Amino acid sequence: MNKEVLDGLFRPKSVAVVGASAQPGKIGYTVIKNLIEAQYIGKIYPINPKADEIKEILGLKVYPTVTDVPGPIDAAVITVPAKIVPQAAEECGKKKVKGLIVITSGFSEVGEKDLEQQVVDIAHSYGMRVLGPNIVGTLSNSDRLNASFAPFLPLAGKASLVSQSGALLIAIDAATFTRRVGFDKLISIGNMSDVSIADTIEWLNEDENTSCVTLYIEGLKDGRRFIDVCKKATKPIIALKAGVSAHGAAAAASHTGSLAGAVKVYGAAFQQAGVLQATDLDNLFDLTLSLSLQPPMRGENLLIITNGGGVGVLATDAAERYNVPLKFAPADLQAEMRQYMPDYGSPKNPVDMTGMAGNEWYQGTTQLALKHPWVDGIVVLYCETAITNPLEIAQSIYKAVQDSGVKDKPVTVSFVGGERSAEAMRWLVEHGIPAYGAPDVAVNAISALREYAHVKEFANEDIEICQNDHRDAAIEIINAARADGRDSLTEIEAKQIFALYGLPVTQTYLAKSEEEAVSLARKIGYPVVMKIVSPDILHKSDAGGVKVNLKDDHAVREAYTTIMNNAKSYKPDANIHGIVVQEMAPWGTEVILGSVNDPTFGPTMMFGLGGIFVEVLKDVTFRVAPVTTKQAIRMLDEIRGAPILAGVRGEKPRDRQALAETVCKYSNMILDLADEISESDANPVLVYEEGKGAKVVDARIILKNK
Ligand code: COA
C-alpha cells in the first residue's frame, strides 16, 4: 500500500472537480455544492473548459484545466462522460494529482473493459491510484469531506463503510441518522478497477478516525489478498455479502463442485479472514454499532442484568442461540449483588433486580459486575416502568461503566418501552454504549464482540504448508492424461496423486485380463473390490461396474466377466481401460473430502459426512486452502453430524486427528496443483476408531481446461 497516495484519495487536502458544472442538477454541480455544504476543510477547485465564460460556480473560481490550478491537488473527482475520462486522467497525471475519484459510469460494468484499463494505465504511469469508476464518491466526517453526490455527510461516528453498491451507500448515509449508527467514512468502491476492497481495508486499518470497518460486498476480485489483509487488520471487520445464489453449480463435475455455492465459500473465507458476517442490513447496522463502540469480549462469561423476568428469559434464549450461553454467576458476586434487589430478586444470571429496580440498583449491580474478574461482558436490560425515568437509568448505567474504570469488557443495553426509552437509548449511544430496542438484539450484538475475539484468535494461527517434492511426479501423471485427450483422471491416477501427497489411499491396481486380476488380488490379499475403469462411465455402480467382498480367485474371475459385460451393455462405445482390483477396506464412518478451485479464492477444501449426509442434508463445510490441522479439527466440529465422529450410542470415537491431518495434506495438494486441478473428491473416505486412521476408498480429479 502506498499510504501517502491513498491518503490523497481518502483524506485529500485539496480536491479538483473535473467536469464541474454551473447547472444545478448535474453531478458536476452537486459535488461542488456538497463539498461546500459539508464545510470541507481543504481547497476546492472546479474544472471546466468553459472557465472563461462560467468564471465561478457557487462562488468558487473555475479553472479550464487542472494544470491551471495554482496549488497542489490531492484528489480529482471526475464527473465528465466516460470517453473523456482518459484525457482528464492524463491532465491530472501531469498536475501530479495523487488519486482519481471516478464517479463516471460506462466502463467495465457495461463491457467497456478496455476503456477502464486505459484510465488505470494512464493513472499508474503517473503514480496515481483510481477509486472507481462507477461510484458515488467518498465521504469523510473527520475532514468534512463530501466528495460525492450523496446528499450529506453521515451521522458522525467511528465506523467506516466500504460499499460496492452506490445506491446502497446513499441509503445507508441517510439511515445513519434514523438508526443512530455513526460513521466516519463512506467509501464507494464501484468497479474496483484499481483500488480494491482489500486496499481500502488496509488503509482504514491505519486511519485514526476509524474503529471498525463495515463492508457491503457483491463480489471480491482478489480473494486471497482480501483474506491476508483482513487477517492482519487490528480493527473489527463486518461484511454483508450479497448474491447468495449458488454459482458454478450447474457446471460442476464433482460432488464438491455441486455443493460449493458462493455463500459457503465466502462464509469460509470470512471466517478464515476473521471477518464477521452480517445476516442482513439490520444486522449490519446492529453489529456495526457494537463493534465500533465496544471492546471485544475476551471470555465466555456473559452476565445479564434486568428489571424484568420476561426480557431476561428472552435474552437467555438469545444467549444460547448466539453461542454465549449463560452460566450462574459465582457465589461471591451473587452475594454482593443481593444488596441491590429485594428478597424475591435473583442474583444468579440473569440477575433479576425485579421491577423495583431504580437508578441506584442499576448503577450498583452494573459496577459490581464489571469489576468482578469472572464477568467478561454484560447486557443490561430495562423495561420501562411507572416508577423509573429511562434517561436516569441510562445515565446510571453510563456512570457505572465510567466509575468502574473497566475498559476492556463490553456492555450492550436494551430498553423496551416508548419514546422516553428511545430517547434514553439515543443518549446511551451518544455516550458510547450500544443500545437496542430488543433484548435479543443486544445479546446478538455482544455475541458478535465475543465472536470477534474468537475469530481473531483463529485468524492469527500460523499456516503449516507441508513441503512436498512430488509435484513433478504428479504433473507427469496429469500430463499423460491430457496427452490422452482426457480432462479427468482415472481412479488409479487420482489415487497415485493422492498418495504422492501423503493421503492414505487403498491399494489399487489396474487389471487388463482375468489372469492379471487374480494375481493382483493375491498380491493385495483377499477380500478385494473390483471396479470398472472407463472415462466414459463416471457412475460405476449404476453401470453394474462394482463388485465388493470378493473372497477368492473364482469370485475374482467371475466378477471380471460380469463387470465387463455390464459395462459394455451400459455403454457399448465406452472406452474401457480395464478393471481395478483394490484392497477391501474394513467398514468405517464414511466421510467425503473434496475441493473446488473457486474463481475468487482459488483452491478450497470441503469436508462432510458421506452417504445420505452429503447427498440429502448437504451437511458440509468449506475452507480456503491451505487448511491447518487445527482448522481441520474445527471443520469436523462444525458440521451438524459432528457427534457421529465423536462417537455416539456406545461407538468409539473416530480418528479425528488422522482425518484432520488428511484434510491438511489434501489442502496442500490442491494448493500445490492449483494450476492443474479444477475439482476433486475423495469419496468415500473411511474413518476408523481413534488411533486406527482413515482410508481414501475412491478418488476423482477433474483437470482445469488448458
Ligand atoms: N474537463 C472538465 N470538464 C469538462 C471536460 C473536460 N475535459 N469536458 C467536458 N466537461 C464538462 C462539460 O462541459 C460539462 O459541464 P457544463 O455543464 O458546464 O457543460 C461537465 O463537464 C459534465 O459533462 P456533461 O457532458 O454535461 O456530462 P453529464 O453531467 O451529463 O454526465 C456523468 C457526466 C459523469 C455524470 C455521466 O456520464 C455519468 O457517468 N453518470 C452516471 C454517474 C453514476 O451514476 N455513477 C455511479 C453511481 S453508483
Boltz pocket constraint, residues with backbone or C-beta under 6 A from the ligand:
constraints:
  - pocket:
      binder: B
      contacts: [[A, 17], [A, 18], [A, 19], [A, 20], [A, 21], [A, 22], [A, 23], [A, 26], [A, 27], [A, 28], [A, 47], [A, 48], [A, 49], [A, 50], [A, 64], [A, 78], [A, 79], [A, 80], [A, 81], [A, 82], [A, 84], [A, 87], [A, 88], [A, 103], [A, 104], [A, 105], [A, 106], [A, 134], [A, 135], [A, 136], [A, 165], [A, 166], [A, 167]]
      max_distance: 6.0
